[in-house]
């Protein structure tokens, strides 16, 4: 049902570099790119994650209570990508680890303060 998710950014070049490093490791490639908008996806017809300079010219802000979960194939990938997000300048919002009901995730904020996580489900408790 989700076609794409858009995150506002103050600096399209920095945001693009940040997400290129993370999303290519999940098999994503750029689907669209312009001066104010970049989108990645894992295949034709798959949902996209994009960053954009807000159209209205107002500053980009992170939504309170808004979060995007990025599916990873296994716990090792969650650990590596969470660590990479932090190494690239993201901030930790919750160390990678097992939550409840077999849900393994690591939470972070990107360079603009948007909250995301990498997760995999179905892990032994």
C-alpha positions as CSV (number, residue, x, y, z in Angstrom):
1,X,0.0,0.0,0.0
2,X,2.8,2.5,0.7
3,X,4.2,4.0,-2.5
4,X,6.8,6.3,-1.0
5,X,7.8,8.1,2.1
6,X,9.3,11.6,2.0
7,X,11.6,13.1,4.6
8,X,12.4,16.8,4.6
9,X,16.0,18.0,4.6
10,X,17.9,21.2,5.0
11,X,20.8,19.9,2.9
12,X,20.0,17.7,-0.1
13,X,23.7,16.8,-0.8
14,X,24.4,15.7,2.8
15,X,21.1,13.8,3.0
16,X,21.8,12.1,-0.3
17,X,25.2,11.0,0.9
18,X,23.8,9.7,4.2
19,X,21.1,7.6,2.6
20,X,23.2,6.4,-0.3
21,X,25.6,4.8,2.3
22,X,22.7,3.2,4.2
23,X,20.2,2.2,1.5
24,X,22.6,0.8,-1.0
25,X,23.4,-1.9,1.6
26,X,19.8,-2.9,1.5
27,X,19.9,-3.2,-2.3
28,X,18.3,0.1,-3.1
29,X,19.3,2.3,-6.0
30,X,18.2,5.9,-6.9
31,X,14.9,5.9,-8.7
32,X,14.7,9.7,-9.1
33,X,17.1,12.6,-8.5
34,X,17.0,16.3,-9.0
35,X,18.3,19.4,-7.2
36,X,15.6,19.2,-4.6
37,X,14.5,15.6,-4.5
38,X,16.1,12.2,-4.4
39,X,14.3,8.8,-4.1
40,X,15.6,5.2,-3.6
41,X,13.9,1.9,-4.1
42,X,14.9,-1.8,-4.2
43,X,13.1,-2.6,-7.5
44,X,10.6,-1.4,-10.0
45,X,7.2,-1.0,-8.4
46,X,8.6,-1.2,-4.9
47,X,8.0,1.6,-2.3
48,X,10.5,4.4,-2.2
49,X,12.2,6.4,0.5
50,X,12.9,10.0,-0.6
51,X,14.5,13.2,0.8
52,X,13.3,16.6,-0.4
53,X,13.9,20.3,0.2
54,X,10.3,21.4,1.3
55,X,8.4,22.8,-1.6
56,X,6.9,25.7,0.5
57,X,10.4,27.0,1.2
58,X,9.9,26.6,5.0
59,X,12.6,24.8,7.1
60,X,12.4,21.0,7.1
61,X,11.4,19.7,10.5
62,X,11.1,16.2,12.0
63,X,7.5,15.1,12.9
64,X,6.9,14.3,16.5
65,X,5.8,10.7,16.7
66,X,6.7,10.1,13.0
67,X,9.1,7.2,12.4
68,X,10.0,5.1,9.4
69,X,11.0,1.4,9.8
70,X,13.4,0.0,7.2
71,X,13.3,-3.8,6.8
72,X,16.6,-5.7,7.0
73,X,17.1,-9.4,6.3
74,X,18.6,-10.3,9.6
75,X,19.9,-9.1,13.0
76,X,23.5,-8.8,11.8
77,X,22.4,-6.3,9.1
78,X,20.3,-4.3,11.6
79,X,23.4,-4.1,13.9
80,X,25.7,-3.0,11.0
81,X,23.3,-0.5,9.5
82,X,22.4,1.0,12.9
83,X,26.2,1.4,13.7
84,X,26.8,2.9,10.2
85,X,23.9,5.4,10.6
86,X,25.6,6.6,13.8
87,X,29.1,6.7,12.2
88,X,27.6,8.9,9.4
89,X,26.4,11.5,11.9
90,X,23.0,10.1,12.9
91,X,22.1,10.1,16.6
92,X,21.1,7.0,18.6
93,X,17.5,6.7,19.6
94,X,17.8,3.1,20.9
95,X,20.5,0.5,20.6
96,X,20.0,-2.4,18.2
97,X,18.5,-5.4,20.1
98,X,15.5,-7.6,20.6
99,X,12.4,-5.9,21.6
100,X,9.2,-7.9,22.1
101,X,7.5,-10.7,20.1
102,X,10.7,-11.4,18.1
103,X,11.0,-7.8,16.9
104,X,14.7,-6.9,16.6
105,X,15.5,-3.2,15.8
106,X,17.9,-0.3,16.2
107,X,16.6,3.3,16.3
108,X,18.3,6.5,15.1
109,X,17.7,10.0,13.8
110,X,19.2,11.2,10.5
111,X,21.1,14.4,10.0
112,X,17.8,16.4,10.0
113,X,16.3,14.8,13.1
114,X,14.0,12.4,11.3
115,X,13.4,9.2,13.3
116,X,14.0,5.8,11.6
117,X,14.9,2.3,12.5
118,X,16.3,-0.8,10.9
119,X,14.4,-3.9,11.9
120,X,13.8,-7.6,11.3
121,X,10.9,-9.6,12.7
122,X,10.5,-13.2,13.7
123,X,13.6,-13.5,15.9
124,X,13.7,-15.9,18.8
125,X,13.0,-14.3,22.2
